[in-house]
Amino acid sequence: MIKVAVFCAAGMSTSLLVKKIKEASVKRGIELEIEAYPESQMSRHTDVDCVLLGPQIQFMLKNAEQIFSSHNIPVSAINSVDYGMMNGDKVLDTILIQTKK
């Protein structure tokens, strides 16, 4: 089971992307627990395997890395094209690379 936290500003479009990522993981037979949270809750979700930031808050990458590095949790910003296209398969690939699964 891979646990992922996705952080964003408002959460509307990120929730749609999370749904697409879940669908992609089911198709591939990958056990995935993924949830979207507002960026203000970053420090509350350090029990995950991977953290993704929505493109709208990619400027917070350094801050997120500081929060999660002490927990050995990789952090990356979601590619803006994949985000805009709601490409769950591509973002799932990013998760698999980040978690080395």
Steps between C-alpha positions, in 0.01 A plus 500: 500500500635838397373798700507838327405850611423761235506862614342792321352842558123445474457130432232503232698393194744299711214280620417423137862409430512277809197313364678449165814375677291252702338375179842454339629308802199264494554432129864413570428299813697736725385543859490873555361722772498859381333808645501872422554758773537878517862616520439632851482139624840382378651445843202282601556234234846355552381137497518461122743352248493790256385864484385681189434872464250645259657733243328799659713456814823373345666812640469325840722209395794601723271545800339161438841335465599644839185358661528153348877444467539407867245224437681383183193577289563607140326816381438619146278741310249349260584576139269785397410338165410170670300696757316703238421190295397310817738225388475256790724245326790742466469625857485138619828444314647790698381343824657166407830671417495699823426193713722267293215248465 
